[in-house]
Amino acid sequence: MPSSSARSSTSSAPLPRFHNPAGLYDPQRFGYSHLAVVPQPARVVHIAGQGGEDADGRLPAGFDAQMRQALGNLRLALAAAGASPADVARLTVLVVEHSEARLAVFSRALMAMWGDAPTPACTLIPVPRLAIDGMLFEIDATAYLRADDALPSGSARLPSPGIASQATA
């Protein structure tokens, strides 16, 4: 497959540019790209691992429900930073009791979330368990915005405690 980048280099284009170089298999059916290139300067947005908990902290039973909720949580976190899935360069996914069936469900969900846009670089890691009993799916993301993009109005900015205050917590 030839090297591809579906994003233009215009100033309005999202920062991550995705490539699937010749010599590597085509990962698109699994919902990811091999390379994400981000020109500088950029504002980096790190999204912590999002599980399937709803806003009240309830965790649904079942992989599919948790995955859908976690992807919804990811969208909310991105929006709070003024970002969208198109700004995501990298995903890390943790799956308990991973299987080809779960990979297929997740791949379809990623392709639906990104639509016709190229999907980000992604690593899926099978794990024996996650932080909360019954948690089956977790996803974190790194997104890039133009350095001059402002946070949307109403976005919460939490105070950054100093190292000394963290050590006493």
Contacts in CASP RR format, 6 or more apart in sequence:
PFRMAT RR
TARGET T0000
AUTHOR 0000-0000-0000
METHOD contacts of the structure
MODEL  1
MPSSSARSSTSSAPLPRFHNPAGLYDPQRFGYSHLAVVPQPARVVHIAGQ
GGEDADGRLPAGFDAQMRQALGNLRLALAAAGASPADVARLTVLVVEHSE
ARLAVFSRALMAMWGDAPTPACTLIPVPRLAIDGMLFEIDATAYLRADDA
LPSGSARLPSPGIASQATA
1 20 0 8 1.000
1 22 0 8 1.000
1 23 0 8 1.000
1 24 0 8 1.000
1 26 0 8 1.000
2 22 0 8 1.000
3 19 0 8 1.000
3 20 0 8 1.000
3 21 0 8 1.000
3 22 0 8 1.000
4 18 0 8 1.000
4 19 0 8 1.000
4 20 0 8 1.000
4 118 0 8 1.000
5 17 0 8 1.000
5 18 0 8 1.000
5 19 0 8 1.000
5 118 0 8 1.000
6 18 0 8 1.000
6 117 0 8 1.000
6 118 0 8 1.000
7 13 0 8 1.000
7 14 0 8 1.000
7 16 0 8 1.000
7 17 0 8 1.000
7 18 0 8 1.000
7 117 0 8 1.000
7 118 0 8 1.000
9 17 0 8 1.000
14 84 0 8 1.000
14 86 0 8 1.000
14 87 0 8 1.000
15 38 0 8 1.000
15 39 0 8 1.000
15 42 0 8 1.000
15 87 0 8 1.000
15 89 0 8 1.000
15 144 0 8 1.000
15 145 0 8 1.000
15 146 0 8 1.000
16 36 0 8 1.000
16 37 0 8 1.000
16 38 0 8 1.000
16 86 0 8 1.000
16 87 0 8 1.000
16 88 0 8 1.000
16 89 0 8 1.000
16 120 0 8 1.000
16 143 0 8 1.000
16 144 0 8 1.000
17 36 0 8 1.000
17 37 0 8 1.000
17 38 0 8 1.000
17 39 0 8 1.000
18 33 0 8 1.000
18 35 0 8 1.000
18 36 0 8 1.000
18 37 0 8 1.000
18 118 0 8 1.000
18 119 0 8 1.000
18 120 0 8 1.000
18 121 0 8 1.000
19 33 0 8 1.000
19 34 0 8 1.000
19 35 0 8 1.000
19 37 0 8 1.000
20 26 0 8 1.000
20 27 0 8 1.000
20 28 0 8 1.000
20 33 0 8 1.000
20 34 0 8 1.000
20 35 0 8 1.000
21 34 0 8 1.000
21 35 0 8 1.000
24 34 0 8 1.000
27 33 0 8 1.000
27 34 0 8 1.000
28 119 0 8 1.000
29 107 0 8 1.000
30 103 0 8 1.000
30 107 0 8 1.000
30 110 0 8 1.000
31 107 0 8 1.000
31 110 0 8 1.000
31 111 0 8 1.000
31 114 0 8 1.000
31 119 0 8 1.000
31 122 0 8 1.000
32 91 0 8 1.000
32 110 0 8 1.000
32 119 0 8 1.000
32 120 0 8 1.000
32 121 0 8 1.000
32 122 0 8 1.000
33 118 0 8 1.000
33 119 0 8 1.000
33 120 0 8 1.000
33 121 0 8 1.000
33 122 0 8 1.000
34 121 0 8 1.000
35 121 0 8 1.000
36 89 0 8 1.000
36 90 0 8 1.000
36 120 0 8 1.000
36 121 0 8 1.000
38 89 0 8 1.000
38 144 0 8 1.000
41 146 0 8 1.000
41 147 0 8 1.000
42 144 0 8 1.000
42 145 0 8 1.000
42 146 0 8 1.000
42 147 0 8 1.000
43 144 0 8 1.000
43 145 0 8 1.000
43 146 0 8 1.000
43 147 0 8 1.000
43 149 0 8 1.000
44 142 0 8 1.000
44 143 0 8 1.000
44 144 0 8 1.000
45 78 0 8 1.000
45 81 0 8 1.000
45 83 0 8 1.000
45 87 0 8 1.000
45 141 0 8 1.000
45 142 0 8 1.000
45 143 0 8 1.000
45 144 0 8 1.000
45 145 0 8 1.000
46 140 0 8 1.000
46 141 0 8 1.000
46 142 0 8 1.000
47 74 0 8 1.000
47 77 0 8 1.000
47 78 0 8 1.000
47 81 0 8 1.000
47 140 0 8 1.000
47 141 0 8 1.000
47 142 0 8 1.000
47 143 0 8 1.000
48 77 0 8 1.000
48 140 0 8 1.000
49 138 0 8 1.000
49 139 0 8 1.000
49 140 0 8 1.000
50 70 0 8 1.000
50 71 0 8 1.000
50 72 0 8 1.000
50 73 0 8 1.000
50 74 0 8 1.000
50 77 0 8 1.000
50 138 0 8 1.000
50 139 0 8 1.000
50 140 0 8 1.000
51 59 0 8 1.000
51 66 0 8 1.000
51 69 0 8 1.000
51 70 0 8 1.000
51 73 0 8 1.000
51 130 0 8 1.000
51 135 0 8 1.000
51 137 0 8 1.000
51 138 0 8 1.000
51 139 0 8 1.000
52 59 0 8 1.000
52 60 0 8 1.000
52 65 0 8 1.000
52 66 0 8 1.000
52 67 0 8 1.000
52 69 0 8 1.000
52 70 0 8 1.000
52 73 0 8 1.000
52 135 0 8 1.000
52 137 0 8 1.000
53 59 0 8 1.000
53 69 0 8 1.000
53 73 0 8 1.000
53 132 0 8 1.000
54 60 0 8 1.000
54 69 0 8 1.000
59 66 0 8 1.000
59 132 0 8 1.000
59 134 0 8 1.000
59 135 0 8 1.000
60 66 0 8 1.000
60 69 0 8 1.000
61 134 0 8 1.000
62 136 0 8 1.000
63 95 0 8 1.000
63 97 0 8 1.000
63 102 0 8 1.000
63 105 0 8 1.000
63 136 0 8 1.000
63 137 0 8 1.000
64 105 0 8 1.000
66 135 0 8 1.000
66 136 0 8 1.000
66 137 0 8 1.000
67 105 0 8 1.000
67 106 0 8 1.000
67 109 0 8 1.000
67 136 0 8 1.000
67 137 0 8 1.000
68 109 0 8 1.000
70 137 0 8 1.000
70 138 0 8 1.000
70 139 0 8 1.000
71 109 0 8 1.000
71 113 0 8 1.000
71 139 0 8 1.000
74 139 0 8 1.000
74 141 0 8 1.000
75 85 0 8 1.000
75 113 0 8 1.000
77 141 0 8 1.000
78 84 0 8 1.000
78 85 0 8 1.000
78 87 0 8 1.000
78 88 0 8 1.000
78 141 0 8 1.000
78 143 0 8 1.000
79 152 0 8 1.000
80 152 0 8 1.000
80 155 0 8 1.000
80 156 0 8 1.000
81 143 0 8 1.000
81 145 0 8 1.000
81 151 0 8 1.000
81 155 0 8 1.000
82 145 0 8 1.000
82 149 0 8 1.000
82 151 0 8 1.000
82 152 0 8 1.000
82 155 0 8 1.000
83 143 0 8 1.000
83 145 0 8 1.000
85 113 0 8 1.000
85 114 0 8 1.000
85 117 0 8 1.000
86 114 0 8 1.000
86 117 0 8 1.000
87 143 0 8 1.000
87 144 0 8 1.000
87 145 0 8 1.000
88 120 0 8 1.000
88 141 0 8 1.000
88 142 0 8 1.000
88 143 0 8 1.000
89 120 0 8 1.000
89 121 0 8 1.000
89 142 0 8 1.000
89 143 0 8 1.000
89 144 0 8 1.000
90 120 0 8 1.000
90 121 0 8 1.000
90 122 0 8 1.000
90 141 0 8 1.000
90 142 0 8 1.000
91 120 0 8 1.000
91 121 0 8 1.000
91 122 0 8 1.000
91 123 0 8 1.000
91 139 0 8 1.000
91 140 0 8 1.000
91 141 0 8 1.000
92 122 0 8 1.000
92 123 0 8 1.000
92 125 0 8 1.000
92 139 0 8 1.000
92 140 0 8 1.000
92 141 0 8 1.000
93 106 0 8 1.000
93 122 0 8 1.000
93 123 0 8 1.000
93 124 0 8 1.000
93 125 0 8 1.000
93 137 0 8 1.000
93 138 0 8 1.000
93 139 0 8 1.000
94 124 0 8 1.000
94 125 0 8 1.000
94 127 0 8 1.000
94 130 0 8 1.000
94 137 0 8 1.000
94 138 0 8 1.000
94 139 0 8 1.000
95 102 0 8 1.000
95 106 0 8 1.000
95 124 0 8 1.000
95 125 0 8 1.000
95 126 0 8 1.000
95 127 0 8 1.000
95 136 0 8 1.000
95 137 0 8 1.000
96 126 0 8 1.000
96 127 0 8 1.000
96 128 0 8 1.000
96 129 0 8 1.000
96 130 0 8 1.000
96 134 0 8 1.000
96 135 0 8 1.000
96 136 0 8 1.000
96 137 0 8 1.000
97 126 0 8 1.000
97 136 0 8 1.000
98 124 0 8 1.000
98 126 0 8 1.000
103 124 0 8 1.000
106 124 0 8 1.000
106 137 0 8 1.000
110 119 0 8 1.000
110 122 0 8 1.000
111 119 0 8 1.000
114 120 0 8 1.000
120 141 0 8 1.000
129 135 0 8 1.000
130 136 0 8 1.000
130 137 0 8 1.000
130 138 0 8 1.000
131 138 0 8 1.000
151 157 0 8 1.000
161 169 0 8 1.000
END
